[in-house]
Amino acid sequence: MESHGNVALPTMGHYNCPAAKANLPDYMPAEACVTLTAIVQGGPFPYAQDGVVFGNYEGLLPQQPRGYYHEYTVPTPDARNRGTRRIITGGTPPTVFYYTDDHYRSFKSFQVNR
């Protein structure tokens, strides 16, 4: 895996997420395709917190003005709450995408071709 600052750039295989017109890295769970499809379509989202501004307080993503990043829940099967998995988008409309499965302790960049 390559590194770009504090963001890991994976070099693994991909799988197709046709509704979102994306090939997702295979380290991302199938539920990420559902979340990404909702992001691309503008909703609806299952959690009230989906789409809120992500503050990047950890400082792990590239510095951007407040409001640039937004977060979305990637459901975790059998979790009693939102779990730890998120997709973070940057830009409006989104042009950069990150995935975290450890609740913001690390991020992996991925691309969506539109």
DAWO-V640248 format. One record per backbone hydrogen bond with DSSP energy under -1.0 kcal/mol. NH is the residue of the N-H (numbers start at 1). CO is the residue of the C=O. If there is no record, write none. Layout:
nh=NH co=CO
nh=NH co=CO
This chain:
nh=2 co=9
nh=4 co=7
nh=7 co=4
nh=8 co=107
nh=9 co=2
nh=15 co=24
nh=17 co=22
nh=21 co=18
nh=22 co=17
nh=24 co=15
nh=26 co=13
nh=28 co=25
nh=32 co=29
nh=33 co=30
nh=35 co=31
nh=36 co=32
nh=37 co=33
nh=38 co=34
nh=39 co=35
nh=40 co=36
nh=41 co=37
nh=43 co=38
nh=50 co=47
nh=51 co=71
nh=52 co=49
nh=54 co=69
nh=59 co=56
nh=68 co=65
nh=70 co=89
nh=71 co=52
nh=72 co=87
nh=74 co=85
nh=79 co=76
nh=86 co=100
nh=87 co=72
nh=88 co=98
nh=89 co=70
nh=90 co=96
nh=91 co=68
nh=95 co=90
nh=96 co=90
nh=98 co=88
nh=99 co=108
nh=100 co=86
nh=103 co=84
nh=108 co=99
nh=109 co=8
nh=110 co=97
